[in-house]
Amino acid sequence: MESRRSKVCGETACGFSTSSNDAKERVASMRKLCFVVLLCLLFMTIEVVGGIKANSLALLADAAHLLTDVAAFAISMLSLWASSWDANPRQSFGFFRIEILGALVSIQLIWLLTGILVYEAITRLIQETNDVDGFSMVLIAAFGLVVNIIMIVVLGHDHDHGHGDNAEQLLEKSKERKNINVQGAYLHVLGDLLQSIGVMIGGVMIWYNPKWKVIDLICTLVFSVIVLGTTIKILRSILEVLMESTPREIDARQLRKGLMEMEQVVDVHELHIWAITVGKALFSCHVKIRPEADDDMVLNKVIDYIWKEYRISHVTLQIER
């Protein structure tokens, strides 16, 4: 005998439906990201113009790094926007995977630009080049430092300090998960701030002694490695989603062990855990129970366990005897 049931997981439906609180959170996050993107584009334009005039590849490499941030922020905004679109008969899981496709395109663009900068840096190391304007480097990097501090303040102003019972703590954890795009942007900006400091130090040294212009090329190569390093993690996440791998934060063996320890469960098979996009996990499996067991009770226990331990709300179960 087999049966299929549906159930509410925690306080949300077993799916990707959103509430009015989700909508408010989404709008607030998008406003922050929009502001940060505008600031990034403004400073990136200044760095490109300044880098060309100052003959500084380090400034252009920093601008390329900013482009990775703009791409990441834009993908986050696209993800937040797409999460509000309703699923339809053709797109039954909704449009969450747009985020993955957008990230893949942006990574290809970033690699192309970084490759051009690395080629130019190596060419300048081999051949004699014009002098680099250290003063302009310091001036633009100092402006970038101010811009990064403003962005950190905007993105970091997202902490609540309330205290309460378990229900409120669960709500706080849920909110933390919804703000993952803003948290990611916050980390990106911290990296930019450190890179601006690096450009400033290099600019001061070239300003002090123009013969040390090789520092500009060394900074370019170092920043290029940093840019490529940041894309590797994103690429790995993209491939894991496209290959429908089990999300790294979920231990499938431990999850199965927890199900097998339930009193009425005899066997668990056809267990699948995958993600429709980063942070949106889905779960399905067949659960074999004892002949005398109450299938509704087992169903409730299994879904409650998966929600409480792994925060997976999209669950499909098949009960077997």
C-alpha beads as a LAMMPS data file, in Angstrom:
LAMMPS data file: protein, C-alpha beads

321 atoms
320 bonds

1 atom types
1 bond types

-500.0 500.0 xlo xhi
-500.0 500.0 ylo yhi
-500.0 500.0 zlo zhi

Masses

1 110.0

Atoms # bond

1 1 1 0.000 0.000 0.000
2 1 1 1.292 3.435 -0.880
3 1 1 0.001 6.897 -0.099
4 1 1 0.941 10.494 -0.831
5 1 1 0.131 13.396 1.482
6 1 1 0.720 17.130 1.626
7 1 1 1.281 19.146 4.774
8 1 1 2.172 22.598 6.053
9 1 1 5.865 22.788 7.056
10 1 1 6.297 24.868 10.178
11 1 1 4.304 28.013 9.480
12 1 1 4.770 28.050 5.709
13 1 1 3.334 25.900 2.985
14 1 1 5.490 23.087 1.654
15 1 1 6.718 25.136 -1.268
16 1 1 8.128 28.508 -2.195
17 1 1 5.092 30.661 -1.505
18 1 1 5.738 34.072 0.027
19 1 1 3.913 36.106 2.653
20 1 1 3.437 39.856 3.057
21 1 1 6.442 39.897 5.410
22 1 1 8.503 38.242 2.681
23 1 1 7.393 40.942 0.237
24 1 1 8.388 43.746 2.650
25 1 1 11.748 42.091 3.273
26 1 1 12.288 41.692 -0.457
27 1 1 11.504 45.371 -1.167
28 1 1 13.832 46.557 1.621
29 1 1 16.665 44.345 0.351
30 1 1 16.174 45.499 -3.236
31 1 1 16.320 49.170 -2.182
32 1 1 19.625 48.618 -0.434
33 1 1 21.065 46.695 -3.349
34 1 1 19.856 49.347 -5.846
35 1 1 21.601 52.081 -3.876
36 1 1 24.809 50.050 -3.669
37 1 1 24.740 49.242 -7.404
38 1 1 24.381 52.953 -8.275
39 1 1 27.329 53.836 -6.027
40 1 1 29.420 51.024 -7.517
41 1 1 28.649 52.109 -11.085
42 1 1 29.536 55.729 -10.242
43 1 1 32.860 54.829 -8.680
44 1 1 33.641 52.217 -11.348
45 1 1 33.220 54.890 -14.047
46 1 1 35.542 57.232 -12.130
47 1 1 38.124 54.440 -11.757
48 1 1 38.042 53.552 -15.455
49 1 1 38.486 57.195 -16.539
50 1 1 41.083 57.847 -13.822
51 1 1 42.934 54.607 -14.558
52 1 1 43.276 55.484 -18.238
53 1 1 44.432 59.055 -17.497
54 1 1 46.827 57.942 -14.739
55 1 1 48.086 55.041 -16.893
56 1 1 47.336 52.758 -13.925
57 1 1 46.365 49.146 -14.541
58 1 1 45.822 48.700 -10.800
59 1 1 42.915 51.163 -10.923
60 1 1 41.498 49.360 -13.967
61 1 1 41.864 46.003 -12.170
62 1 1 40.052 47.459 -9.170
63 1 1 37.329 48.650 -11.557
64 1 1 37.100 45.075 -12.899
65 1 1 36.691 43.865 -9.335
66 1 1 33.910 46.406 -8.883
67 1 1 32.289 44.986 -12.006
68 1 1 32.204 41.565 -10.333
69 1 1 30.422 43.183 -7.402
70 1 1 27.941 44.988 -9.654
71 1 1 27.249 41.688 -11.415
72 1 1 26.804 39.902 -8.078
73 1 1 24.478 42.624 -6.753
74 1 1 22.487 42.656 -9.995
75 1 1 22.096 38.868 -9.806
76 1 1 20.930 39.185 -6.200
77 1 1 18.375 41.802 -7.243
78 1 1 17.244 39.607 -10.112
79 1 1 16.880 36.719 -7.687
80 1 1 14.779 38.814 -5.301
81 1 1 12.640 40.064 -8.176
82 1 1 12.190 36.622 -9.750
83 1 1 11.202 35.137 -6.389
84 1 1 8.030 37.247 -6.556
85 1 1 6.946 35.732 -9.886
86 1 1 4.295 33.055 -9.669
87 1 1 4.952 29.558 -10.953
88 1 1 2.926 28.437 -13.944
89 1 1 2.156 25.071 -15.582
90 1 1 5.258 25.346 -17.766
91 1 1 7.598 26.762 -15.088
92 1 1 6.278 24.680 -12.205
93 1 1 9.208 25.519 -9.901
94 1 1 8.982 29.224 -10.627
95 1 1 11.833 31.362 -11.966
96 1 1 14.450 30.980 -9.252
97 1 1 17.036 29.471 -11.607
98 1 1 17.283 32.765 -13.518
99 1 1 19.782 33.709 -10.810
100 1 1 22.035 30.794 -11.814
101 1 1 21.911 31.617 -15.532
102 1 1 22.670 35.283 -14.824
103 1 1 25.627 34.355 -12.621
104 1 1 27.053 32.096 -15.344
105 1 1 26.921 34.903 -17.940
106 1 1 28.483 37.452 -15.555
107 1 1 31.375 35.093 -14.704
108 1 1 32.219 34.684 -18.389
109 1 1 32.304 38.470 -18.803
110 1 1 34.504 38.890 -15.715
111 1 1 36.987 36.262 -16.913
112 1 1 37.239 37.998 -20.298
113 1 1 37.962 41.419 -18.753
114 1 1 40.422 39.971 -16.232
115 1 1 42.254 38.110 -19.005
116 1 1 42.661 41.354 -20.973
117 1 1 44.083 43.160 -17.907
118 1 1 46.509 40.323 -17.110
119 1 1 47.711 40.289 -20.730
120 1 1 48.248 44.058 -20.634
121 1 1 50.114 43.840 -17.298
122 1 1 52.464 41.138 -18.593
123 1 1 53.067 43.151 -21.786
124 1 1 53.963 46.222 -19.723
125 1 1 56.337 44.187 -17.555
126 1 1 58.186 43.003 -20.669
127 1 1 58.181 46.314 -22.515
128 1 1 59.028 49.823 -21.332
129 1 1 55.883 51.768 -20.404
130 1 1 54.959 55.333 -19.612
131 1 1 55.059 56.651 -16.055
132 1 1 52.140 56.047 -13.692
133 1 1 50.507 59.003 -11.920
134 1 1 50.757 57.972 -8.259
135 1 1 48.927 61.056 -6.990
136 1 1 45.848 60.281 -9.104
137 1 1 45.932 56.675 -7.859
138 1 1 45.899 57.849 -4.238
139 1 1 43.132 60.394 -4.885
140 1 1 40.803 57.933 -6.659
141 1 1 41.513 55.118 -4.174
142 1 1 40.762 57.494 -1.264
143 1 1 37.427 58.370 -2.878
144 1 1 36.774 54.646 -3.305
145 1 1 37.492 54.111 0.380
146 1 1 34.813 56.671 1.283
147 1 1 32.325 55.068 -1.132
148 1 1 32.994 51.609 0.341
149 1 1 32.491 52.888 3.893
150 1 1 29.120 54.398 2.856
151 1 1 28.072 51.091 1.282
152 1 1 29.120 49.147 4.388
153 1 1 26.993 51.464 6.552
154 1 1 23.983 51.037 4.220
155 1 1 24.252 47.237 3.993
156 1 1 25.282 46.722 7.609
157 1 1 22.280 48.672 8.972
158 1 1 20.176 45.527 8.993
159 1 1 20.390 44.178 12.503
160 1 1 17.533 43.792 14.954
161 1 1 18.257 43.593 18.674
162 1 1 15.028 42.163 20.030
163 1 1 14.859 39.279 22.480
164 1 1 12.050 36.834 23.011
165 1 1 10.865 33.266 23.135
166 1 1 11.602 30.399 20.756
167 1 1 9.002 31.521 18.193
168 1 1 10.680 34.907 17.834
169 1 1 14.097 33.281 17.564
170 1 1 12.838 31.079 14.746
171 1 1 11.457 34.177 13.006
172 1 1 14.843 35.861 13.408
173 1 1 16.602 32.860 11.838
174 1 1 14.137 32.897 8.971
175 1 1 14.740 36.612 8.410
176 1 1 18.472 35.971 8.432
177 1 1 18.060 33.512 5.585
178 1 1 15.933 35.965 3.570
179 1 1 18.676 38.601 3.898
180 1 1 21.335 36.308 2.416
181 1 1 21.641 38.506 -0.693
182 1 1 22.339 41.610 1.402
183 1 1 24.816 39.688 3.564
184 1 1 26.659 38.540 0.456
185 1 1 26.812 42.115 -0.829
186 1 1 28.178 43.237 2.555
187 1 1 31.077 40.767 2.264
188 1 1 31.799 41.889 -1.308
189 1 1 32.049 45.520 -0.195
190 1 1 34.419 44.595 2.644
191 1 1 36.710 43.032 0.032
192 1 1 36.495 46.215 -2.065
193 1 1 37.467 48.321 0.922
194 1 1 40.635 46.264 1.461
195 1 1 41.467 46.512 -2.243
196 1 1 41.060 50.320 -2.191
197 1 1 43.518 50.441 0.702
198 1 1 45.931 48.341 -1.385
199 1 1 45.668 50.739 -4.342
200 1 1 46.248 53.683 -1.997
201 1 1 49.415 52.114 -0.589
202 1 1 50.697 51.351 -4.088
203 1 1 49.848 54.882 -5.235
204 1 1 51.685 56.458 -2.301
205 1 1 54.812 54.412 -3.091
206 1 1 54.695 55.386 -6.814
207 1 1 53.993 59.020 -5.885
208 1 1 57.052 58.942 -3.591
209 1 1 59.244 57.348 -6.260
210 1 1 57.854 57.255 -9.844
211 1 1 60.515 54.649 -10.759
212 1 1 58.598 52.116 -8.675
213 1 1 55.844 51.960 -11.302
214 1 1 56.251 48.167 -11.382
215 1 1 54.191 48.198 -8.148
216 1 1 51.162 49.169 -10.261
217 1 1 51.610 46.063 -12.431
218 1 1 52.152 43.811 -9.416
219 1 1 48.953 45.172 -7.847
220 1 1 47.134 44.471 -11.116
221 1 1 48.223 40.830 -11.158
222 1 1 47.376 40.362 -7.455
223 1 1 43.930 41.957 -7.854
224 1 1 43.274 39.820 -10.944
225 1 1 43.987 36.673 -8.935
226 1 1 41.617 37.933 -6.220
227 1 1 38.882 38.591 -8.805
228 1 1 39.254 35.118 -10.334
229 1 1 39.319 33.608 -6.836
230 1 1 35.966 35.182 -5.988
231 1 1 34.392 33.724 -9.131
232 1 1 35.576 30.163 -8.438
233 1 1 33.287 29.812 -5.426
234 1 1 30.342 31.182 -7.423
235 1 1 31.135 28.851 -10.333
236 1 1 31.245 25.878 -7.964
237 1 1 27.815 26.810 -6.599
238 1 1 26.458 27.164 -10.147
239 1 1 27.743 23.740 -11.182
240 1 1 26.358 22.124 -8.031
241 1 1 22.904 23.543 -8.732
242 1 1 22.967 22.576 -12.414
243 1 1 24.184 19.058 -11.532
244 1 1 21.432 18.881 -8.878
245 1 1 23.952 17.989 -6.176
246 1 1 22.965 17.816 -2.533
247 1 1 23.565 21.293 -1.011
248 1 1 26.818 21.409 0.947
249 1 1 25.102 22.529 4.142
250 1 1 22.961 19.375 4.230
251 1 1 24.379 15.982 5.229
252 1 1 22.254 13.416 3.352
253 1 1 23.623 10.495 5.375
254 1 1 22.818 12.201 8.664
255 1 1 19.348 13.111 7.404
256 1 1 18.641 9.496 6.407
257 1 1 19.980 8.276 9.758
258 1 1 17.589 10.616 11.559
259 1 1 14.645 9.235 9.564
260 1 1 15.661 5.632 10.200
261 1 1 15.753 6.267 13.950
262 1 1 12.019 7.026 13.936
263 1 1 10.034 4.275 15.658
264 1 1 7.643 3.301 12.853
265 1 1 10.096 3.667 9.950
266 1 1 11.434 0.430 8.419
267 1 1 13.360 1.761 5.442
268 1 1 14.135 4.978 3.547
269 1 1 15.011 4.868 -0.155
270 1 1 14.860 6.990 -3.317
271 1 1 16.124 9.858 -1.175
272 1 1 16.914 12.970 -3.212
273 1 1 18.010 16.421 -2.056
274 1 1 18.733 19.151 -4.585
275 1 1 18.440 22.902 -5.018
276 1 1 16.431 24.885 -7.535
277 1 1 18.856 27.749 -6.808
278 1 1 21.330 28.572 -4.060
279 1 1 19.517 28.453 -0.694
280 1 1 16.299 26.880 -2.085
281 1 1 16.509 23.164 -1.287
282 1 1 13.985 20.475 -2.222
283 1 1 13.569 17.001 -0.750
284 1 1 11.861 13.808 -1.846
285 1 1 12.006 10.191 -0.691
286 1 1 10.081 6.943 -0.171
287 1 1 9.490 5.958 3.457
288 1 1 8.571 2.348 4.244
289 1 1 6.686 1.953 7.542
290 1 1 5.418 -0.927 9.694
291 1 1 2.066 -2.464 8.641
292 1 1 0.348 -1.283 11.818
293 1 1 1.806 2.258 11.713
294 1 1 -0.336 5.341 11.203
295 1 1 0.879 6.803 7.904
296 1 1 -0.392 10.325 8.705
297 1 1 1.507 10.356 11.998
298 1 1 4.730 9.186 10.321
299 1 1 4.251 11.736 7.529
300 1 1 3.882 14.549 10.064
301 1 1 6.938 13.432 12.023
302 1 1 9.127 13.165 8.927
303 1 1 8.160 16.577 7.551
304 1 1 8.517 18.252 10.958
305 1 1 11.977 16.694 11.364
306 1 1 13.155 17.873 7.936
307 1 1 11.835 21.389 8.531
308 1 1 13.233 21.798 12.054
309 1 1 16.651 20.269 11.383
310 1 1 17.331 21.366 7.802
311 1 1 14.831 24.165 7.071
312 1 1 13.619 22.422 3.900
313 1 1 10.020 23.441 3.257
314 1 1 9.505 21.884 -0.202
315 1 1 9.069 18.206 0.718
316 1 1 7.578 15.328 -1.298
317 1 1 7.093 11.986 0.482
318 1 1 5.740 8.622 -0.585
319 1 1 4.645 6.358 2.269
320 1 1 4.943 2.622 1.632
321 1 1 4.051 -0.494 3.637

Bonds

1 1 1 2
2 1 2 3
3 1 3 4
4 1 4 5
5 1 5 6
6 1 6 7
7 1 7 8
8 1 8 9
9 1 9 10
10 1 10 11
11 1 11 12
12 1 12 13
13 1 13 14
14 1 14 15
15 1 15 16
16 1 16 17
17 1 17 18
18 1 18 19
19 1 19 20
20 1 20 21
21 1 21 22
22 1 22 23
23 1 23 24
24 1 24 25
25 1 25 26
26 1 26 27
27 1 27 28
28 1 28 29
29 1 29 30
30 1 30 31
31 1 31 32
32 1 32 33
33 1 33 34
34 1 34 35
35 1 35 36
36 1 36 37
37 1 37 38
38 1 38 39
39 1 39 40
40 1 40 41
41 1 41 42
42 1 42 43
43 1 43 44
44 1 44 45
45 1 45 46
46 1 46 47
47 1 47 48
48 1 48 49
49 1 49 50
50 1 50 51
51 1 51 52
52 1 52 53
53 1 53 54
54 1 54 55
55 1 55 56
56 1 56 57
57 1 57 58
58 1 58 59
59 1 59 60
60 1 60 61
61 1 61 62
62 1 62 63
63 1 63 64
64 1 64 65
65 1 65 66
66 1 66 67
67 1 67 68
68 1 68 69
69 1 69 70
70 1 70 71
71 1 71 72
72 1 72 73
73 1 73 74
74 1 74 75
75 1 75 76
76 1 76 77
77 1 77 78
78 1 78 79
79 1 79 80
80 1 80 81
81 1 81 82
82 1 82 83
83 1 83 84
84 1 84 85
85 1 85 86
86 1 86 87
87 1 87 88
88 1 88 89
89 1 89 90
90 1 90 91
91 1 91 92
92 1 92 93
93 1 93 94
94 1 94 95
95 1 95 96
96 1 96 97
97 1 97 98
98 1 98 99
99 1 99 100
100 1 100 101
101 1 101 102
102 1 102 103
103 1 103 104
104 1 104 105
105 1 105 106
106 1 106 107
107 1 107 108
108 1 108 109
109 1 109 110
110 1 110 111
111 1 111 112
112 1 112 113
113 1 113 114
114 1 114 115
115 1 115 116
116 1 116 117
117 1 117 118
118 1 118 119
119 1 119 120
120 1 120 121
121 1 121 122
122 1 122 123
123 1 123 124
124 1 124 125
125 1 125 126
126 1 126 127
127 1 127 128
128 1 128 129
129 1 129 130
130 1 130 131
131 1 131 132
132 1 132 133
133 1 133 134
134 1 134 135
135 1 135 136
136 1 136 137
137 1 137 138
138 1 138 139
139 1 139 140
140 1 140 141
141 1 141 142
142 1 142 143
143 1 143 144
144 1 144 145
145 1 145 146
146 1 146 147
147 1 147 148
148 1 148 149
149 1 149 150
150 1 150 151
151 1 151 152
152 1 152 153
153 1 153 154
154 1 154 155
155 1 155 156
156 1 156 157
157 1 157 158
158 1 158 159
159 1 159 160
160 1 160 161
161 1 161 162
162 1 162 163
163 1 163 164
164 1 164 165
165 1 165 166
166 1 166 167
167 1 167 168
168 1 168 169
169 1 169 170
170 1 170 171
171 1 171 172
172 1 172 173
173 1 173 174
174 1 174 175
175 1 175 176
176 1 176 177
177 1 177 178
178 1 178 179
179 1 179 180
180 1 180 181
181 1 181 182
182 1 182 183
183 1 183 184
184 1 184 185
185 1 185 186
186 1 186 187
187 1 187 188
188 1 188 189
189 1 189 190
190 1 190 191
191 1 191 192
192 1 192 193
193 1 193 194
194 1 194 195
195 1 195 196
196 1 196 197
197 1 197 198
198 1 198 199
199 1 199 200
200 1 200 201
201 1 201 202
202 1 202 203
203 1 203 204
204 1 204 205
205 1 205 206
206 1 206 207
207 1 207 208
208 1 208 209
209 1 209 210
210 1 210 211
211 1 211 212
212 1 212 213
213 1 213 214
214 1 214 215
215 1 215 216
216 1 216 217
217 1 217 218
218 1 218 219
219 1 219 220
220 1 220 221
221 1 221 222
222 1 222 223
223 1 223 224
224 1 224 225
225 1 225 226
226 1 226 227
227 1 227 228
228 1 228 229
229 1 229 230
230 1 230 231
231 1 231 232
232 1 232 233
233 1 233 234
234 1 234 235
235 1 235 236
236 1 236 237
237 1 237 238
238 1 238 239
239 1 239 240
240 1 240 241
241 1 241 242
242 1 242 243
243 1 243 244
244 1 244 245
245 1 245 246
246 1 246 247
247 1 247 248
248 1 248 249
249 1 249 250
250 1 250 251
251 1 251 252
252 1 252 253
253 1 253 254
254 1 254 255
255 1 255 256
256 1 256 257
257 1 257 258
258 1 258 259
259 1 259 260
260 1 260 261
261 1 261 262
262 1 262 263
263 1 263 264
264 1 264 265
265 1 265 266
266 1 266 267
267 1 267 268
268 1 268 269
269 1 269 270
270 1 270 271
271 1 271 272
272 1 272 273
273 1 273 274
274 1 274 275
275 1 275 276
276 1 276 277
277 1 277 278
278 1 278 279
279 1 279 280
280 1 280 281
281 1 281 282
282 1 282 283
283 1 283 284
284 1 284 285
285 1 285 286
286 1 286 287
287 1 287 288
288 1 288 289
289 1 289 290
290 1 290 291
291 1 291 292
292 1 292 293
293 1 293 294
294 1 294 295
295 1 295 296
296 1 296 297
297 1 297 298
298 1 298 299
299 1 299 300
300 1 300 301
301 1 301 302
302 1 302 303
303 1 303 304
304 1 304 305
305 1 305 306
306 1 306 307
307 1 307 308
308 1 308 309
309 1 309 310
310 1 310 311
311 1 311 312
312 1 312 313
313 1 313 314
314 1 314 315
315 1 315 316
316 1 316 317
317 1 317 318
318 1 318 319
319 1 319 320
320 1 320 321
